Amino acid sequence: MSTVPLSNGVRGLPVWVWQQTIKKHEGDGYGVIEFPEFVAMHFLTKEPRPITLIDEENSQSYECQIEIVNDGSNNKYIVKGWFKYLEEVGLDDGERVLIQVEKPPNKMYVYRLIGLY
């Protein structure tokens, strides 16, 4: 886990950042973003909850939902507004994005990694 240094030298909110590959074709993991295990266990609540996705390229925000798989695995995914984001931004299959989540997980920032897929 890392923290963001503020301009006055004080440490800010804890954040977690990871890269994710977009999967737009049908099959396992179609169109969803699964949180890495560390983030799911340490940053996210045990109940489904809303989270605001902010696209850093166009500053648009999308109201999403964190869903939990009820199979004992503790897997968590972004759904609902995520699909609208995929459609409006036009991310291609195989394209990579950088995702940043703060703790508490109220906002999720998405950075498109152009040309890195």
C-alpha atoms as one frame of an Amber mdcrd trajectory, in Angstrom:
protein
   0.000   0.000   0.000   1.179   3.516  -0.644   0.112   6.951   0.482  -0.031
  10.171  -1.434   2.306  12.924  -0.144   0.552  16.271   0.156   2.196  19.597
  -0.648   2.640  20.423   3.063   4.581  17.186   3.697   1.682  15.447   5.450
   0.817  11.970   4.169  -2.608  11.724   2.491  -5.136   8.960   2.070  -3.877
   5.419   1.463  -4.245   4.450  -2.210  -3.867   1.296  -4.265  -2.989   1.390
  -7.972  -2.963  -1.462 -10.510  -3.149  -2.111 -14.257  -6.114  -3.928 -15.757
  -6.700  -5.343 -19.248 -10.109  -4.673 -20.779 -11.972  -7.822 -21.837 -14.865
  -6.968 -24.145 -15.490 -10.345 -25.759 -17.815 -12.895 -24.252 -16.258 -15.423
 -21.949 -14.683 -15.489 -18.547 -14.547 -11.990 -17.066 -16.464 -10.353 -19.934
 -16.498  -6.594 -19.474 -15.992  -6.532 -15.716 -13.154  -5.317 -13.567 -12.145
  -7.596 -10.714 -10.372  -5.948  -7.817  -6.971  -7.481  -6.962  -7.146  -9.714
  -3.887  -5.186  -7.291  -1.661  -7.527  -4.408  -2.523 -10.633  -6.574  -2.031
  -9.461  -7.729   1.383  -7.988  -4.500   2.805  -9.705  -1.598   1.054 -13.258
  -2.742   0.357 -16.164  -3.417   2.677 -17.819  -6.800   3.004 -21.108  -5.460
   1.604 -21.963  -4.259  -1.921 -21.636  -0.475  -2.140 -21.602   2.376  -4.633
 -18.355   3.847  -5.912 -17.795   6.798  -8.252 -15.575   6.068 -11.252 -13.755
   9.136 -12.565 -12.186   9.029 -16.024  -9.000  11.082 -15.855  -8.940  11.762
 -19.589 -12.309  13.516 -19.844 -13.168  14.151 -16.149 -16.503  12.359 -16.582
 -17.835  10.506 -13.563 -19.923   7.335 -13.529 -21.847   5.909 -10.599 -20.855
   2.254 -10.309 -21.487  -0.566  -7.888 -19.048  -2.872  -6.121 -20.537  -6.367
  -6.231 -19.370  -9.329  -4.175 -19.310 -12.954  -5.296 -21.123 -15.026  -2.680
 -19.063 -18.192  -3.095 -16.715 -17.621  -0.151 -13.925 -16.312  -2.425 -14.194
 -12.634  -1.385 -13.939 -11.626  -5.081 -15.264  -8.140  -5.770 -16.135  -6.530
  -9.106 -17.179  -3.176 -10.527 -20.533  -3.361 -12.296 -23.423  -1.162 -13.467
 -21.889   2.225 -14.395 -18.719   0.458 -15.544 -20.509  -0.813 -18.658 -21.727
   2.696 -19.515 -18.142   3.927 -19.080 -16.813   1.231 -21.443 -19.364   2.196
 -24.079 -18.957   5.983 -23.838 -15.151   6.037 -23.663 -14.751   3.376 -26.359
 -12.075   1.246 -24.739 -10.913  -1.568 -27.028 -10.569  -5.222 -26.139  -7.051
  -5.801 -24.808  -6.480  -2.135 -23.972  -4.926  -1.445 -20.573  -6.019   1.027
 -17.942  -4.451   2.134 -14.683  -6.897   2.092 -11.768  -6.478   3.952  -8.489
  -8.704   3.401  -5.456  -8.485   5.367  -2.227  -9.376   4.124   1.227 -12.196
   4.508   2.074 -13.304   3.367  -1.397 -15.616   6.186  -2.451 -13.825   7.044
  -5.693 -12.011   5.048  -8.346  -9.823   6.879 -10.888  -9.223   5.325 -14.320
  -6.303   6.343 -16.549  -6.216   5.050 -20.124  -2.783   3.683 -21.059  -2.725
   4.594 -24.752  -0.596   2.357 -26.940   0.323  -0.047 -24.165  -1.687  -3.109
 -25.136
